Amino acid sequence: MGSTADLRGQITLAEAQVERLRAQVAAFQVVPEYERLKDRADQVSRRIKQLAQEDVADVSSSWRRKM
């Protein structure tokens, strides 16, 4: 275990690092294009789900007609 002075020095360094990280987090911005890509991906995902539901309905309808 280090001396009190060593520990205080480590605490000071750790606190400085915390402040640097806080500043980085506060300044962080998502690239504007991310929102556009996210919206497009959401649209595609909804369309895939819709098509899957329509496919199930079509298969179910075809199956009933065969019986």
C-alpha positions in Angstrom: 0.0 0.0 0.0 1.3 3.4 -0.9 1.9 6.4 1.3 -0.8 9.0 1.9 1.0 11.4 -0.5 1.2 8.6 -3.2 -2.5 7.9 -2.8 -3.4 11.6 -3.0 -1.3 11.9 -6.2 -3.2 9.0 -7.7 -6.5 10.5 -6.7 -5.6 13.8 -8.3 -4.6 12.0 -11.5 -7.8 10.0 -11.5 -9.9 13.1 -10.9 -8.2 14.9 -13.8 -8.9 11.9 -16.0 -12.6 11.9 -14.9 -12.9 15.6 -15.9 -11.3 14.9 -19.3 -13.7 12.1 -19.9 -16.7 14.2 -18.8 -15.6 16.9 -21.2 -15.3 14.4 -24.1 -18.8 13.0 -23.3 -20.3 16.4 -23.1 -18.8 17.3 -26.5 -19.7 14.0 -28.2 -22.0 14.4 -31.2 -23.4 11.7 -33.4 -22.7 12.3 -37.1 -25.7 13.9 -38.6 -25.9 11.2 -41.3 -26.4 8.6 -38.5 -30.0 9.8 -37.9 -30.8 9.6 -41.6 -29.4 6.1 -41.9 -31.2 5.0 -38.7 -34.5 6.3 -40.1 -33.9 4.5 -43.4 -33.0 1.3 -41.5 -36.2 1.6 -39.5 -38.2 2.0 -42.7 -36.6 -1.1 -44.2 -37.2 -3.1 -41.0 -40.9 -2.2 -41.0 -41.2 -3.1 -44.6 -39.5 -6.5 -44.1 -41.9 -7.2 -41.2 -44.9 -6.2 -43.3 -43.8 -8.4 -46.2 -43.2 -11.3 -43.8 -46.8 -10.9 -42.5 -48.2 -10.7 -46.0 -46.2 -13.9 -46.9 -47.7 -15.8 -44.0 -51.2 -14.6 -44.9 -50.6 -15.7 -48.6 -49.3 -19.1 -47.6 -52.1 -19.6 -45.1 -54.7 -18.7 -47.7 -53.2 -21.0 -50.3 -53.0 -23.8 -47.8 -56.7 -23.4 -47.0 -57.7 -23.4 -50.7 -55.9 -26.8 -51.2 -57.9 -28.4 -48.4 
